[in-house]
């Protein structure tokens, strides 16, 4: 077990543990938060301070607790994404069919089939997330945007494109280089390493290839 203490120079602290953005309606911090060992999950703590009716920036941190946590972080690359769950998986989230499609099905599929939400493109189908990268070499967090990736595989809703943007963090690039010497504006998360292996076979050729790393992904603390 671990006791997490939160501090603010002024005001009251409010926090969440489900990935959602905290507000005055969230749990008010009154003392150390007890974190115990979880089975293949992690804690995502998001906190704000409220002083004179003004909120601070949201602070987000990911914690792995237990005897195997240090080993896990020394051997693996971890991506932790924190976000409002409804933005991705809610009734009208970008990773589900969506209300318009669901109503079409409920009404006997009359008329033209609406485009499911997970097949929609463009920045209007992008949600804000806090991206945290944890490894034995590099650890950082940054507010970014997330979209569903893929063509025919979009129905699986398990591929994501991550975008660094000025609107989220004041930068069009990720603040740290996950790939040595490569400054990234966009990253893609795919469910298998097959593409990475295929790309590596052409690393000695005079062609453009995508760099890749194997990662374990956690969505709001849950292994995905």
Buried (B, 14 or more C-beta within 10 A) or exposed (E): EBEBEBEBEEBEBBBBBEBBBBEEEBEEBEEEBEBEEBEEBBBBBBBBBBEEEEBBEBBBBBBBBBEEBEEBBEEEBBBBBBBBBEBBBBEBBBBBBBEEBBEBEEEEEEEEEBEBBBBBEEEEBBBBBBBBBBBEEEEEBBBBBBBBBBEEEBEEBBBBBBBBBEEBBEBBBBEBEBEEEEEBEBBBBBEEEEEBEEBBEEEEEEEEEEBBEEBBBBBBBBEE
